[in-house]
Amino acid sequence: MEKVVKDFGAFIKSKRIEKGYSQTEIARRLNISQQAYCRYELGIREPGLQMILDLAKILDFLPGDFFDMYRRQNPK
């Protein structure tokens, strides 16, 4: 599970950069501290379902986008 959390962190970081947002901007929109948001990007903190849905809305991706990409990169 740890690898999935770290890969999700890298995924949201790339989406954030692609959109031109700072960590502080995303954290403000999520109503959390910048430090808490940074932990998601670093894969230190595992996001719950609501956090994934909120991030998807802010960063303009479908929650399934990450899992589809993850499956392609990590076939069984």
N, CA, C, O and CB atoms as a CASP TS submission, in Angstrom:
PFRMAT TS
TARGET T0000
AUTHOR 0000-0000-0000
METHOD Language model
MODEL 1
PARENT N/A
ATOM      1  N   MET     1       0.818  -1.198   0.000  1.00  0.00           N
ATOM      2  CA  MET     1       0.000   0.000   0.000  1.00  0.00           C
ATOM      3  C   MET     1       0.864   1.266   0.000  1.00  0.00           C
ATOM      4  O   MET     1       0.485   2.291  -0.567  1.00  0.00           O
ATOM      5  CB  MET     1      -0.932  -0.004   1.207  1.00  0.00           C
ATOM      6  N   GLU     2       2.027   1.175   0.644  1.00  0.00           N
ATOM      7  CA  GLU     2       2.898   2.337   0.737  1.00  0.00           C
ATOM      8  C   GLU     2       3.289   2.861  -0.649  1.00  0.00           C
ATOM      9  O   GLU     2       3.330   4.073  -0.861  1.00  0.00           O
ATOM     10  CB  GLU     2       4.146   1.989   1.537  1.00  0.00           C
ATOM     11  N   LYS     3       3.577   1.957  -1.592  1.00  0.00           N
ATOM     12  CA  LYS     3       3.946   2.367  -2.946  1.00  0.00           C
ATOM     13  C   LYS     3       2.792   3.104  -3.622  1.00  0.00           C
ATOM     14  O   LYS     3       3.016   4.089  -4.326  1.00  0.00           O
ATOM     15  CB  LYS     3       4.359   1.147  -3.784  1.00  0.00           C
ATOM     16  N   VAL     4       1.584   2.644  -3.419  1.00  0.00           N
ATOM     17  CA  VAL     4       0.415   3.305  -4.021  1.00  0.00           C
ATOM     18  C   VAL     4       0.286   4.724  -3.474  1.00  0.00           C
ATOM     19  O   VAL     4       0.020   5.661  -4.227  1.00  0.00           O
ATOM     20  CB  VAL     4      -0.887   2.496  -3.743  1.00  0.00           C
ATOM     21  N   VAL     5       0.470   4.881  -2.178  1.00  0.00           N
ATOM     22  CA  VAL     5       0.348   6.208  -1.551  1.00  0.00           C
ATOM     23  C   VAL     5       1.428   7.138  -2.091  1.00  0.00           C
ATOM     24  O   VAL     5       1.149   8.297  -2.399  1.00  0.00           O
ATOM     25  CB  VAL     5       0.453   6.104  -0.001  1.00  0.00           C
ATOM     26  N   LYS     6       2.659   6.644  -2.210  1.00  0.00           N
ATOM     27  CA  LYS     6       3.745   7.474  -2.752  1.00  0.00           C
ATOM     28  C   LYS     6       3.485   7.821  -4.220  1.00  0.00           C
ATOM     29  O   LYS     6       3.723   8.952  -4.644  1.00  0.00           O
ATOM     30  CB  LYS     6       5.104   6.746  -2.611  1.00  0.00           C
ATOM     31  N   ASP     7       3.002   6.857  -4.985  1.00  0.00           N
ATOM     32  CA  ASP     7       2.701   7.120  -6.396  1.00  0.00           C
ATOM     33  C   ASP     7       1.539   8.101  -6.545  1.00  0.00           C
ATOM     34  O   ASP     7       1.543   8.933  -7.452  1.00  0.00           O
ATOM     35  CB  ASP     7       2.373   5.809  -7.123  1.00  0.00           C
ATOM     36  N   PHE     8       0.547   8.006  -5.659  1.00  0.00           N
ATOM     37  CA  PHE     8      -0.553   8.971  -5.701  1.00  0.00           C
ATOM     38  C   PHE     8      -0.029  10.370  -5.388  1.00  0.00           C
ATOM     39  O   PHE     8      -0.451  11.348  -6.005  1.00  0.00           O
ATOM     40  CB  PHE     8      -1.672   8.574  -4.703  1.00  0.00           C
ATOM     41  N   GLY     9       0.886  10.461  -4.433  1.00  0.00           N
ATOM     42  CA  GLY     9       1.494  11.752  -4.111  1.00  0.00           C
ATOM     43  C   GLY     9       2.198  12.358  -5.309  1.00  0.00           C
ATOM     44  O   GLY     9       2.055  13.549  -5.585  1.00  0.00           O
ATOM     45  N   ALA    10       2.959  11.538  -6.022  1.00  0.00           N
ATOM     46  CA  ALA    10       3.651  12.024  -7.222  1.00  0.00           C
ATOM     47  C   ALA    10       2.643  12.439  -8.290  1.00  0.00           C
ATOM     48  O   ALA    10       2.855  13.412  -9.014  1.00  0.00           O
ATOM     49  CB  ALA    10       4.602  10.940  -7.779  1.00  0.00           C
ATOM     50  N   PHE    11       1.548  11.691  -8.379  1.00  0.00           N
ATOM     51  CA  PHE    11       0.496  11.992  -9.356  1.00  0.00           C
ATOM     52  C   PHE    11      -0.131  13.353  -9.081  1.00  0.00           C
ATOM     53  O   PHE    11      -0.266  14.168  -9.993  1.00  0.00           O
ATOM     54  CB  PHE    11      -0.585  10.901  -9.335  1.00  0.00           C
ATOM     55  N   ILE    12      -0.520  13.607  -7.817  1.00  0.00           N
ATOM     56  CA  ILE    12      -1.162  14.895  -7.524  1.00  0.00           C
ATOM     57  C   ILE    12      -0.165  16.045  -7.633  1.00  0.00           C
ATOM     58  O   ILE    12      -0.538  17.164  -7.987  1.00  0.00           O
ATOM     59  CB  ILE    12      -1.787  14.875  -6.119  1.00  0.00           C
ATOM     60  N   LYS    13       1.099  15.768  -7.330  1.00  0.00           N
ATOM     61  CA  LYS    13       2.113  16.815  -7.501  1.00  0.00           C
ATOM     62  C   LYS    13       2.228  17.196  -8.973  1.00  0.00           C
ATOM     63  O   LYS    13       2.281  18.380  -9.304  1.00  0.00           O
ATOM     64  CB  LYS    13       3.487  16.346  -6.958  1.00  0.00           C
ATOM     65  N   SER    14       2.267  16.202  -9.855  1.00  0.00           N
ATOM     66  CA  SER    14       2.384  16.504 -11.289  1.00  0.00           C
ATOM     67  C   SER    14       1.148  17.255 -11.783  1.00  0.00           C
ATOM     68  O   SER    14       1.262  18.171 -12.597  1.00  0.00           O
ATOM     69  CB  SER    14       2.578  15.203 -12.104  1.00  0.00           C
ATOM     70  N   LYS    15      -0.030  16.870 -11.294  1.00  0.00           N
ATOM     71  CA  LYS    15      -1.265  17.575 -11.691  1.00  0.00           C
ATOM     72  C   LYS    15      -1.246  19.006 -11.178  1.00  0.00           C
ATOM     73  O   LYS    15      -1.644  19.925 -11.894  1.00  0.00           O
ATOM     74  CB  LYS    15      -2.518  16.837 -11.155  1.00  0.00           C
ATOM     75  N   ARG    16      -0.787  19.205  -9.948  1.00  0.00           N
ATOM     76  CA  ARG    16      -0.725  20.553  -9.373  1.00  0.00           C
ATOM     77  C   ARG    16       0.210  21.437 -10.189  1.00  0.00           C
ATOM     78  O   ARG    16      -0.132  22.573 -10.519  1.00  0.00           O
ATOM     79  CB  ARG    16      -0.258  20.498  -7.902  1.00  0.00           C
ATOM     80  N   ILE    17       1.379  20.920 -10.511  1.00  0.00           N
ATOM     81  CA  ILE    17       2.350  21.692 -11.295  1.00  0.00           C
ATOM     82  C   ILE    17       1.809  21.974 -12.689  1.00  0.00           C
ATOM     83  O   ILE    17       1.959  23.080 -13.209  1.00  0.00           O
ATOM     84  CB  ILE    17       3.693  20.942 -11.389  1.00  0.00           C
ATOM     85  N   GLU    18       1.179  20.968 -13.292  1.00  0.00           N
ATOM     86  CA  GLU    18       0.568  21.125 -14.620  1.00  0.00           C
ATOM     87  C   GLU    18      -0.450  22.267 -14.625  1.00  0.00           C
ATOM     88  O   GLU    18      -0.564  22.998 -15.609  1.00  0.00           O
ATOM     89  CB  GLU    18      -0.112  19.812 -15.059  1.00  0.00           C
ATOM     90  N   LYS    19      -1.181  22.414 -13.530  1.00  0.00           N
ATOM     91  CA  LYS    19      -2.205  23.462 -13.425  1.00  0.00           C
ATOM     92  C   LYS    19      -1.622  24.807 -12.976  1.00  0.00           C
ATOM     93  O   LYS    19      -2.305  25.830 -13.025  1.00  0.00           O
ATOM     94  CB  LYS    19      -3.293  23.026 -12.449  1.00  0.00           C
ATOM     95  N   GLY    20      -0.359  24.801 -12.540  1.00  0.00           N
ATOM     96  CA  GLY    20       0.282  26.045 -12.126  1.00  0.00           C
ATOM     97  C   GLY    20      -0.081  26.497 -10.722  1.00  0.00           C
ATOM     98  O   GLY    20       0.019  27.684 -10.410  1.00  0.00           O
ATOM     99  N   TYR    21      -0.503  25.565  -9.866  1.00  0.00           N
ATOM    100  CA  TYR    21      -0.864  25.901  -8.490  1.00  0.00           C
ATOM    101  C   TYR    21       0.308  25.670  -7.557  1.00  0.00           C
ATOM    102  O   TYR    21       1.151  24.809  -7.808  1.00  0.00           O
ATOM    103  CB  TYR    21      -2.071  25.081  -8.033  1.00  0.00           C
ATOM    104  N   SER    22       0.361  26.430  -6.490  1.00  0.00           N
ATOM    105  CA  SER    22       1.334  26.180  -5.434  1.00  0.00           C
ATOM    106  C   SER    22       0.706  25.227  -4.413  1.00  0.00           C
ATOM    107  O   SER    22      -0.510  25.037  -4.387  1.00  0.00           O
ATOM    108  CB  SER    22       1.788  27.518  -4.755  1.00  0.00           C
ATOM    109  N   GLN    23       1.544  24.644  -3.590  1.00  0.00           N
ATOM    110  CA  GLN    23       1.025  23.803  -2.514  1.00  0.00           C
ATOM    111  C   GLN    23       0.112  24.614  -1.594  1.00  0.00           C
ATOM    112  O   GLN    23      -0.911  24.115  -1.124  1.00  0.00           O
ATOM    113  CB  GLN    23       2.184  23.181  -1.707  1.00  0.00           C
ATOM    114  N   THR    24       0.485  25.848  -1.346  1.00  0.00           N
ATOM    115  CA  THR    24      -0.303  26.717  -0.472  1.00  0.00           C
ATOM    116  C   THR    24      -1.694  26.961  -1.052  1.00  0.00           C
ATOM    117  O   THR    24      -2.679  26.953  -0.313  1.00  0.00           O
ATOM    118  CB  THR    24       0.418  28.053  -0.254  1.00  0.00           C
ATOM    119  N   GLU    25      -1.785  27.175  -2.357  1.00  0.00           N
ATOM    120  CA  GLU    25      -3.089  27.386  -2.986  1.00  0.00           C
ATOM    121  C   GLU    25      -3.982  26.156  -2.851  1.00  0.00           C
ATOM    122  O   GLU    25      -5.166  26.273  -2.534  1.00  0.00           O
ATOM    123  CB  GLU    25      -2.912  27.741  -4.462  1.00  0.00           C
ATOM    124  N   ILE    26      -3.416  24.989  -3.090  1.00  0.00           N
ATOM    125  CA  ILE    26      -4.200  23.759  -2.979  1.00  0.00           C
ATOM    126  C   ILE    26      -4.628  23.552  -1.536  1.00  0.00           C
ATOM    127  O   ILE    26      -5.790  23.239  -1.274  1.00  0.00           O
ATOM    128  CB  ILE    26      -3.391  22.541  -3.484  1.00  0.00           C
ATOM    129  N   ALA    27      -3.716  23.720  -0.608  1.00  0.00           N
ATOM    130  CA  ALA    27      -4.031  23.552   0.810  1.00  0.00           C
ATOM    131  C   ALA    27      -5.155  24.495   1.241  1.00  0.00           C
ATOM    132  O   ALA    27      -6.061  24.096   1.973  1.00  0.00           O
ATOM    133  CB  ALA    27      -2.781  23.797   1.666  1.00  0.00           C
ATOM    134  N   ARG    28      -5.091  25.729   0.788  1.00  0.00           N
ATOM    135  CA  ARG    28      -6.131  26.705   1.133  1.00  0.00           C
ATOM    136  C   ARG    28      -7.480  26.240   0.622  1.00  0.00           C
ATOM    137  O   ARG    28      -8.481  26.335   1.332  1.00  0.00           O
ATOM    138  CB  ARG    28      -5.796  28.093   0.557  1.00  0.00           C
ATOM    139  N   ARG    29      -7.516  25.734  -0.613  1.00  0.00           N
ATOM    140  CA  ARG    29      -8.790  25.266  -1.193  1.00  0.00           C
ATOM    141  C   ARG    29      -9.308  24.017  -0.487  1.00  0.00           C
ATOM    142  O   ARG    29     -10.515  23.773  -0.461  1.00  0.00           O
ATOM    143  CB  ARG    29      -8.618  24.976  -2.690  1.00  0.00           C
ATOM    144  N   LEU    30      -8.405  23.229   0.083  1.00  0.00           N
ATOM    145  CA  LEU    30      -8.801  22.033   0.827  1.00  0.00           C
ATOM    146  C   LEU    30      -9.090  22.336   2.296  1.00  0.00           C
ATOM    147  O   LEU    30      -9.586  21.484   3.033  1.00  0.00           O
ATOM    148  CB  LEU    30      -7.716  20.976   0.726  1.00  0.00           C
ATOM    149  N   ASN    31      -8.771  23.564   2.707  1.00  0.00           N
ATOM    150  CA  ASN    31      -8.949  24.000   4.092  1.00  0.00           C
ATOM    151  C   ASN    31      -8.069  23.191   5.054  1.00  0.00           C
ATOM    152  O   ASN    31      -8.499  22.794   6.138  1.00  0.00           O
ATOM    153  CB  ASN    31     -10.423  23.876   4.497  1.00  0.00           C
ATOM    154  N   ILE    32      -6.818  22.960   4.619  1.00  0.00           N
ATOM    155  CA  ILE    32      -5.819  22.293   5.445  1.00  0.00           C
ATOM    156  C   ILE    32      -4.536  23.120   5.381  1.00  0.00           C
ATOM    157  O   ILE    32      -4.428  24.038   4.568  1.00  0.00           O
ATOM    158  CB  ILE    32      -5.574  20.813   4.970  1.00  0.00           C
ATOM    159  N   SER    33      -3.576  22.799   6.227  1.00  0.00           N
ATOM    160  CA  SER    33      -2.303  23.521   6.192  1.00  0.00           C
ATOM    161  C   SER    33      -1.470  23.083   4.987  1.00  0.00           C
ATOM    162  O   SER    33      -1.682  22.012   4.419  1.00  0.00           O
ATOM    163  CB  SER    33      -1.516  23.293   7.499  1.00  0.00           C
ATOM    164  N   GLN    34      -0.528  23.930   4.619  1.00  0.00           N
ATOM    165  CA  GLN    34       0.386  23.591   3.529  1.00  0.00           C
ATOM    166  C   GLN    34       1.207  22.363   3.913  1.00  0.00           C
ATOM    167  O   GLN    34       1.495  21.521   3.063  1.00  0.00           O
ATOM    168  CB  GLN    34       1.319  24.789   3.195  1.00  0.00           C
ATOM    169  N   GLN    35       1.581  22.256   5.178  1.00  0.00           N
ATOM    170  CA  GLN    35       2.359  21.115   5.647  1.00  0.00           C
ATOM    171  C   GLN    35       1.561  19.815   5.502  1.00  0.00           C
ATOM    172  O   GLN    35       2.112  18.788   5.105  1.00  0.00           O
ATOM    173  CB  GLN    35       2.780  21.321   7.112  1.00  0.00           C
ATOM    174  N   ALA    36       0.268  19.859   5.822  1.00  0.00           N
ATOM    175  CA  ALA    36      -0.579  18.666   5.680  1.00  0.00           C
ATOM    176  C   ALA    36      -0.684  18.273   4.212  1.00  0.00           C
ATOM    177  O   ALA    36      -0.605  17.092   3.875  1.00  0.00           O
ATOM    178  CB  ALA    36      -1.990  18.916   6.272  1.00  0.00           C
ATOM    179  N   TYR    37      -0.863  19.263   3.340  1.00  0.00           N
ATOM    180  CA  TYR    37      -0.938  18.949   1.912  1.00  0.00           C
ATOM    181  C   TYR    37       0.381  18.359   1.418  1.00  0.00           C
ATOM    182  O   TYR    37       0.382  17.404   0.641  1.00  0.00           O
ATOM    183  CB  TYR    37      -1.293  20.210   1.101  1.00  0.00           C
ATOM    184  N   CYS    38       1.488  18.917   1.860  1.00  0.00           N
ATOM    185  CA  CYS    38       2.814  18.434   1.456  1.00  0.00           C
ATOM    186  C   CYS    38       2.976  16.953   1.810  1.00  0.00           C
ATOM    187  O   CYS    38       3.588  16.201   1.053  1.00  0.00           O
ATOM    188  CB  CYS    38       3.930  19.273   2.134  1.00  0.00           C
ATOM    189  N   ARG    39       2.439  16.536   2.942  1.00  0.00           N
ATOM    190  CA  ARG    39       2.530  15.123   3.346  1.00  0.00           C
ATOM    191  C   ARG    39       1.805  14.209   2.363  1.00  0.00           C
ATOM    192  O   ARG    39       2.232  13.075   2.145  1.00  0.00           O
ATOM    193  CB  ARG    39       1.949  14.932   4.753  1.00  0.00           C
ATOM    194  N   TYR    40       0.715  14.690   1.768  1.00  0.00           N
ATOM    195  CA  TYR    40       0.038  13.899   0.734  1.00  0.00           C
ATOM    196  C   TYR    40       0.937  13.740  -0.489  1.00  0.00           C
ATOM    197  O   TYR    40       1.067  12.643  -1.032  1.00  0.00           O
ATOM    198  CB  TYR    40      -1.299  14.560   0.330  1.00  0.00           C
ATOM    199  N   GLU    41       1.556  14.835  -0.918  1.00  0.00           N
ATOM    200  CA  GLU    41       2.431  14.776  -2.091  1.00  0.00           C
ATOM    201  C   GLU    41       3.653  13.892  -1.853  1.00  0.00           C
ATOM    202  O   GLU    41       4.119  13.211  -2.767  1.00  0.00           O
ATOM    203  CB  GLU    41       2.879  16.177  -2.478  1.00  0.00           C
ATOM    204  N   LEU    42       4.160  13.904  -0.648  1.00  0.00           N
ATOM    205  CA  LEU    42       5.336  13.096  -0.326  1.00  0.00           C
ATOM    206  C   LEU    42       4.993  11.632  -0.075  1.00  0.00           C
ATOM    207  O   LEU    42       5.885  10.791   0.040  1.00  0.00           O
ATOM    208  CB  LEU    42       6.034  13.665   0.886  1.00  0.00           C
ATOM    209  N   GLY    43       3.705  11.331   0.011  1.00  0.00           N
ATOM    210  CA  GLY    43       3.294   9.956   0.268  1.00  0.00           C
ATOM    211  C   GLY    43       3.445   9.545   1.717  1.00  0.00           C
ATOM    212  O   GLY    43       3.473   8.355   2.033  1.00  0.00           O
ATOM    213  N   ILE    44       3.541  10.527   2.598  1.00  0.00           N
ATOM    214  CA  ILE    44       3.667  10.265   4.027  1.00  0.00           C
ATOM    215  C   ILE    44       2.289  10.037   4.647  1.00  0.00           C
ATOM    216  O   ILE    44       2.134   9.270   5.598  1.00  0.00           O
ATOM    217  CB  ILE    44       4.389  11.432   4.730  1.00  0.00           C
ATOM    218  N   ARG    45       1.306  10.716   4.090  1.00  0.00           N
ATOM    219  CA  ARG    45      -0.057  10.637   4.607  1.00  0.00           C
ATOM    220  C   ARG    45      -0.966  10.053   3.540  1.00  0.00           C
ATOM    221  O   ARG    45      -0.934  10.476   2.385  1.00  0.00           O
ATOM    222  CB  ARG    45      -0.564  12.028   5.056  1.00  0.00           C
ATOM    223  N   GLU    46      -1.771   9.087   3.931  1.00  0.00           N
ATOM    224  CA  GLU    46      -2.696   8.430   3.005  1.00  0.00           C
ATOM    225  C   GLU    46      -4.012   9.201   2.957  1.00  0.00           C
ATOM    226  O   GLU    46      -4.645   9.395   3.994  1.00  0.00           O
ATOM    227  CB  GLU    46      -2.944   6.957   3.425  1.00  0.00           C
ATOM    228  N   PRO    47      -4.437   9.645   1.769  1.00  0.00           N
ATOM    229  CA  PRO    47      -5.689  10.397   1.683  1.00  0.00           C
ATOM    230  C   PRO    47      -6.906   9.483   1.799  1.00  0.00           C
ATOM    231  O   PRO    47      -6.905   8.358   1.298  1.00  0.00           O
ATOM    232  CB  PRO    47      -5.747  11.172   0.371  1.00  0.00           C
ATOM    233  N   GLY    48      -7.923   9.977   2.456  1.00  0.00           N
ATOM    234  CA  GLY    48      -9.189   9.267   2.501  1.00  0.00           C
ATOM    235  C   GLY    48      -9.964   9.512   1.211  1.00  0.00           C
ATOM    236  O   GLY    48      -9.545  10.296   0.360  1.00  0.00           O
ATOM    237  N   LEU    49     -11.080   8.840   1.081  1.00  0.00           N
ATOM    238  CA  LEU    49     -11.881   8.958  -0.136  1.00  0.00           C
ATOM    239  C   LEU    49     -12.317  10.393  -0.394  1.00  0.00           C
ATOM    240  O   LEU    49     -12.228  10.865  -1.527  1.00  0.00           O
ATOM    241  CB  LEU    49     -13.100   8.062  -0.048  1.00  0.00           C
ATOM    242  N   GLN    50     -12.786  11.093   0.630  1.00  0.00           N
ATOM    243  CA  GLN    50     -13.247  12.469   0.422  1.00  0.00           C
ATOM    244  C   GLN    50     -12.098  13.362  -0.042  1.00  0.00           C
ATOM    245  O   GLN    50     -12.290  14.228  -0.895  1.00  0.00           O
ATOM    246  CB  GLN    50     -13.867  13.032   1.715  1.00  0.00           C
ATOM    247  N   MET    51     -10.907  13.155   0.517  1.00  0.00           N
ATOM    248  CA  MET    51      -9.750  13.954   0.107  1.00  0.00           C
ATOM    249  C   MET    51      -9.415  13.671  -1.358  1.00  0.00           C
ATOM    250  O   MET    51      -9.104  14.594  -2.110  1.00  0.00           O
ATOM    251  CB  MET    51      -8.524  13.654   1.013  1.00  0.00           C
ATOM    252  N   ILE    52      -9.477  12.410  -1.765  1.00  0.00           N
ATOM    253  CA  ILE    52      -9.221  12.069  -3.171  1.00  0.00           C
ATOM    254  C   ILE    52     -10.241  12.755  -4.070  1.00  0.00           C
ATOM    255  O   ILE    52      -9.881  13.300  -5.114  1.00  0.00           O
ATOM    256  CB  ILE    52      -9.265  10.534  -3.384  1.00  0.00           C
ATOM    257  N   LEU    53     -11.499  12.733  -3.677  1.00  0.00           N
ATOM    258  CA  LEU    53     -12.554  13.384  -4.474  1.00  0.00           C
ATOM    259  C   LEU    53     -12.340  14.892  -4.541  1.00  0.00           C
ATOM    260  O   LEU    53     -12.516  15.498  -5.598  1.00  0.00           O
ATOM    261  CB  LEU    53     -13.942  13.079  -3.882  1.00  0.00           C
ATOM    262  N   ASP    54     -11.960  15.501  -3.413  1.00  0.00           N
ATOM    263  CA  ASP    54     -11.709  16.953  -3.390  1.00  0.00           C
ATOM    264  C   ASP    54     -10.506  17.306  -4.267  1.00  0.00           C
ATOM    265  O   ASP    54     -10.543  18.284  -5.014  1.00  0.00           O
ATOM    266  CB  ASP    54     -11.469  17.442  -1.937  1.00  0.00           C
ATOM    267  N   LEU    55      -9.450  16.511  -4.175  1.00  0.00           N
ATOM    268  CA  LEU    55      -8.270  16.762  -5.012  1.00  0.00           C
ATOM    269  C   LEU    55      -8.608  16.603  -6.491  1.00  0.00           C
ATOM    270  O   LEU    55      -8.157  17.391  -7.323  1.00  0.00           O
ATOM    271  CB  LEU    55      -7.124  15.807  -4.629  1.00  0.00           C
ATOM    272  N   ALA    56      -9.394  15.594  -6.814  1.00  0.00           N
ATOM    273  CA  ALA    56      -9.784  15.368  -8.208  1.00  0.00           C
ATOM    274  C   ALA    56     -10.544  16.569  -8.758  1.00  0.00           C
ATOM    275  O   ALA    56     -10.342  16.973  -9.903  1.00  0.00           O
ATOM    276  CB  ALA    56     -10.642  14.099  -8.329  1.00  0.00           C
ATOM    277  N   LYS    57     -11.409  17.127  -7.941  1.00  0.00           N
ATOM    278  CA  LYS    57     -12.189  18.289  -8.384  1.00  0.00           C
ATOM    279  C   LYS    57     -11.290  19.509  -8.583  1.00  0.00           C
ATOM    280  O   LYS    57     -11.395  20.204  -9.593  1.00  0.00           O
ATOM    281  CB  LYS    57     -13.300  18.613  -7.365  1.00  0.00           C
ATOM    282  N   ILE    58     -10.418  19.763  -7.629  1.00  0.00           N
ATOM    283  CA  ILE    58      -9.531  20.933  -7.699  1.00  0.00           C
ATOM    284  C   ILE    58      -8.526  20.804  -8.844  1.00  0.00           C
ATOM    285  O   ILE    58      -8.276  21.765  -9.571  1.00  0.00           O
ATOM    286  CB  ILE    58      -8.785  21.116  -6.368  1.00  0.00           C
ATOM    287  N   LEU    59      -7.957  19.612  -8.995  1.00  0.00           N
ATOM    288  CA  LEU    59      -6.897  19.406  -9.983  1.00  0.00           C
ATOM    289  C   LEU    59      -7.419  18.890 -11.326  1.00  0.00           C
ATOM    290  O   LEU    59      -6.642  18.616 -12.241  1.00  0.00           O
ATOM    291  CB  LEU    59      -5.878  18.439  -9.437  1.00  0.00           C
ATOM    292  N   ASP    60      -8.731  18.762 -11.428  1.00  0.00           N
ATOM    293  CA  ASP    60      -9.390  18.418 -12.691  1.00  0.00           C
ATOM    294  C   ASP    60      -8.952  17.066 -13.252  1.00  0.00           C
ATOM    295  O   ASP    60      -8.463  16.970 -14.378  1.00  0.00           O
ATOM    296  CB  ASP    60      -9.118  19.493 -13.713  1.00  0.00           C
ATOM    297  N   PHE    61      -9.139  16.025 -12.441  1.00  0.00           N
ATOM    298  CA  PHE    61      -8.933  14.667 -12.934  1.00  0.00           C
ATOM    299  C   PHE    61     -10.030  13.778 -12.362  1.00  0.00           C
ATOM    300  O   PHE    61     -10.649  14.111 -11.351  1.00  0.00           O
ATOM    301  CB  PHE    61      -7.515  14.129 -12.548  1.00  0.00           C
ATOM    302  N   LEU    62     -10.260  12.662 -13.009  1.00  0.00           N
ATOM    303  CA  LEU    62     -11.208  11.680 -12.492  1.00  0.00           C
ATOM    304  C   LEU    62     -10.461  10.771 -11.526  1.00  0.00           C
ATOM    305  O   LEU    62      -9.328  10.387 -11.815  1.00  0.00           O
ATOM    306  CB  LEU    62     -11.873  10.856 -13.650  1.00  0.00           C
ATOM    307  N   PRO    63     -11.055  10.411 -10.387  1.00  0.00           N
ATOM    308  CA  PRO    63     -10.354   9.538  -9.446  1.00  0.00           C
ATOM    309  C   PRO    63      -9.827   8.268 -10.112  1.00  0.00           C
ATOM    310  O   PRO    63      -8.763   7.779  -9.734  1.00  0.00           O
ATOM    311  CB  PRO    63     -11.275   9.168  -8.302  1.00  0.00           C
ATOM    312  N   GLY    64     -10.528   7.740 -11.066  1.00  0.00           N
ATOM    313  CA  GLY    64     -10.082   6.538 -11.760  1.00  0.00           C
ATOM    314  C   GLY    64      -8.860   6.760 -12.633  1.00  0.00           C
ATOM    315  O   GLY    64      -8.175   5.796 -12.977  1.00  0.00           O
ATOM    316  N   ASP    65      -8.563   8.008 -13.004  1.00  0.00           N
ATOM    317  CA  ASP    65      -7.394   8.294 -13.839  1.00  0.00           C
ATOM    318  C   ASP    65      -6.114   7.781 -13.195  1.00  0.00           C
ATOM    319  O   ASP    65      -5.281   7.168 -13.863  1.00  0.00           O
ATOM    320  CB  ASP    65      -7.278   9.796 -14.099  1.00  0.00           C
ATOM    321  N   PHE    66      -5.959   8.030 -11.902  1.00  0.00           N
ATOM    322  CA  PHE    66      -4.752   7.574 -11.211  1.00  0.00           C
ATOM    323  C   PHE    66      -4.680   6.055 -11.220  1.00  0.00           C
ATOM    324  O   PHE    66      -3.631   5.486 -11.524  1.00  0.00           O
ATOM    325  CB  PHE    66      -4.719   8.101  -9.766  1.00  0.00           C
ATOM    326  N   PHE    67      -5.778   5.395 -10.891  1.00  0.00           N
ATOM    327  CA  PHE    67      -5.763   3.948 -10.784  1.00  0.00           C
ATOM    328  C   PHE    67      -5.548   3.279 -12.136  1.00  0.00           C
ATOM    329  O   PHE    67      -4.899   2.235 -12.215  1.00  0.00           O
ATOM    330  CB  PHE    67      -7.053   3.462 -10.169  1.00  0.00           C
ATOM    331  N   ASP    68      -6.083   3.867 -13.190  1.00  0.00           N
ATOM    332  CA  ASP    68      -5.823   3.345 -14.538  1.00  0.00           C
ATOM    333  C   ASP    68      -4.343   3.456 -14.878  1.00  0.00           C
ATOM    334  O   ASP    68      -3.744   2.507 -15.383  1.00  0.00           O
ATOM    335  CB  ASP    68      -6.665   4.099 -15.586  1.00  0.00           C
ATOM    336  N   MET    69      -3.761   4.607 -14.602  1.00  0.00           N
ATOM    337  CA  MET    69      -2.344   4.825 -14.862  1.00  0.00           C
ATOM    338  C   MET    69      -1.505   3.873 -14.016  1.00  0.00           C
ATOM    339  O   MET    69      -0.537   3.290 -14.504  1.00  0.00           O
ATOM    340  CB  MET    69      -1.956   6.290 -14.575  1.00  0.00           C
ATOM    341  N   TYR    70      -1.873   3.719 -12.759  1.00  0.00           N
ATOM    342  CA  TYR    70      -1.120   2.857 -11.845  1.00  0.00           C
ATOM    343  C   TYR    70      -1.122   1.406 -12.334  1.00  0.00           C
ATOM    344  O   TYR    70      -0.090   0.735 -12.300  1.00  0.00           O
ATOM    345  CB  TYR    70      -1.710   2.937 -10.423  1.00  0.00           C
ATOM    346  N   ARG    71      -2.274   0.929 -12.785  1.00  0.00           N
ATOM    347  CA  ARG    71      -2.369  -0.440 -13.289  1.00  0.00           C
ATOM    348  C   ARG    71      -1.501  -0.648 -14.531  1.00  0.00           C
ATOM    349  O   ARG    71      -0.871  -1.694 -14.685  1.00  0.00           O
ATOM    350  CB  ARG    71      -3.822  -0.783 -13.607  1.00  0.00           C
ATOM    351  N   ARG    72      -1.472   0.356 -15.419  1.00  0.00           N
ATOM    352  CA  ARG    72      -0.647   0.246 -16.620  1.00  0.00           C
ATOM    353  C   ARG    72       0.844   0.192 -16.271  1.00  0.00           C
ATOM    354  O   ARG    72       1.613  -0.527 -16.909  1.00  0.00           O
ATOM    355  CB  ARG    72      -0.924   1.425 -17.562  1.00  0.00           C
ATOM    356  N   GLN    73       1.238   0.950 -15.265  1.00  0.00           N
ATOM    357  CA  GLN    73       2.657   1.019 -14.889  1.00  0.00           C
ATOM    358  C   GLN    73       3.074  -0.154 -13.999  1.00  0.00           C
ATOM    359  O   GLN    73       4.263  -0.448 -13.880  1.00  0.00           O
ATOM    360  CB  GLN    73       2.946   2.336 -14.169  1.00  0.00           C
ATOM    361  N   ASN    74       2.106  -0.821 -13.378  1.00  0.00           N
ATOM    362  CA  ASN    74       2.406  -1.906 -12.435  1.00  0.00           C
ATOM    363  C   ASN    74       1.579  -3.135 -12.745  1.00  0.00           C
ATOM    364  O   ASN    74       0.776  -3.568 -11.918  1.00  0.00           O
ATOM    365  CB  ASN    74       2.153  -1.459 -10.994  1.00  0.00           C
ATOM    366  N   PRO    75       1.768  -3.713 -13.947  1.00  0.00           N
ATOM    367  CA  PRO    75       0.978  -4.903 -14.283  1.00  0.00           C
ATOM    368  C   PRO    75       1.351  -6.086 -13.399  1.00  0.00           C
ATOM    369  O   PRO    75       2.476  -6.183 -12.909  1.00  0.00           O
ATOM    370  CB  PRO    75       1.172  -5.273 -15.756  1.00  0.00           C
ATOM    371  N   LYS    76       0.405  -6.966 -13.208  1.00  0.00           N
ATOM    372  CA  LYS    76       0.673  -8.148 -12.356  1.00  0.00           C
ATOM    373  C   LYS    76       1.366  -9.223 -13.124  1.00  0.00           C
ATOM    374  O   LYS    76       1.667 -10.281 -12.570  1.00  0.00           O
ATOM    375  CB  LYS    76      -0.613  -8.702 -11.768  1.00  0.00           C
TER
END
